[in-house]
Amino acid sequence: MSIDNYIVTPLDSAALNTKEQYSFYFKIVKHAFEELIASLLNNNICNEKETIFIKQYTELLIYSIEALRVKYLFNDEDKMRIDLTESGFPNYMEFRYLVNDLSLKYEFLEKLPKVETLKSDFLETLFKHKENINQVKLHQAASIIYYSTIDNRYIFKRFVQGKIIKSDKYQSKYLISWSFYDITYNRPFICFMYFNYDGKDINDYKSKIYEVLKIAADRSINLDTIAYLIDKKLDKIHPKRIKKLDLGPLHNVFAKDENVFTHTLLTSISNKNMPMTSFSMSLCIEEVFSKGSFKEGSFLNKQELQIWENEKKKEYLFTPHKVMQLFYDKIPETINLLSKPPFIINEVE
């Protein structure tokens, strides 16, 4: 049976109200990220090491959205909502609630029935009384699965720190990555910094680097501002290139923003011209690089800082062929503004 036949999503609502909607939304997000990762590498948009890190960060996001699906599976009181900004992803507060929930999971588990008790109740209801399990019991069972199986270490938090590895690109010896979920845009961002280090062992300075990144680069602000703050606060490193990836918006039937791609897609879906499985994903990449350095400070305490230059912002679109045809038909002027023609990816099956 087609997904259209049993999922009804009003175009004026951003809430996921049924198990089918949760499952379908998770399927779209998971598929979109898998297709994005493959396309990034195949089209030389990011190098191999960057793509590996992007895959790891998106896996955390997919894991977190699956955790939300389990959390709300049989919850009739609360529903997960897709953010109304240009996002297509859950509001950042949903991820914050996940972290809070799991920090108190043992307290919550103590208040729930024991697993064996629930099993006995289920068997008696189904086989002895020939009745359906009531929603309260189903919610309790889902809550037990949620609190006992979801691992807090794999939740996509507001800021996720990556490790420092060696690099041979951009005249740099090291590469570090980090990711954050911006509370204004409600989208995930992934950053990379290529740099050199003055000291002997990078591990001696690692905690300082992590500390500065968490303070200075945990939100989406101008990239040259981020670059200057990092360079200023970390006197022993010399950044050479910083790259920021804005993942999204994810244009799909659950998104309710005013983005031209989302609006065009939703209009076509509401008119029954496109299936509900239709989606596309935007990606914006910003980069700054060092074109030299200068000295700043007093005569006895000068610090070498980089002179930053911005590369032209790159805007990409990843979309199945049918959706691409729709965009070329309805909004060709917007498509022509992209850095490259849309990259074709597979539809949701």
Secondary structure as UniProt FT lines:
FT   HELIX           3..5
FT   TURN            11..12
FT   HELIX           19..42
FT   TURN            43..44
FT   HELIX           48..71
FT   TURN            72..74
FT   STRAND          81..82
FT   TURN            84..87
FT   HELIX           92..103
FT   HELIX           105..111
FT   HELIX           115..123
FT   HELIX           124..128
FT   HELIX           135..149
FT   HELIX           152..154
FT   STRAND          159..166
FT   TURN            170..171
FT   STRAND          174..182
FT   TURN            183..186
FT   STRAND          187..197
FT   HELIX           202..204
FT   HELIX           206..216
FT   HELIX           223..233
FT   TURN            235..236
FT   STRAND          237..251
FT   TURN            253..254
FT   HELIX           260..270
FT   TURN            271..272
FT   TURN            276..277
FT   STRAND          280..298
FT   TURN            299..300
FT   STRAND          301..310
FT   STRAND          314..319
FT   HELIX           321..330
FT   HELIX           332..335
FT   TURN            336..337
FT   STRAND          343..344
//
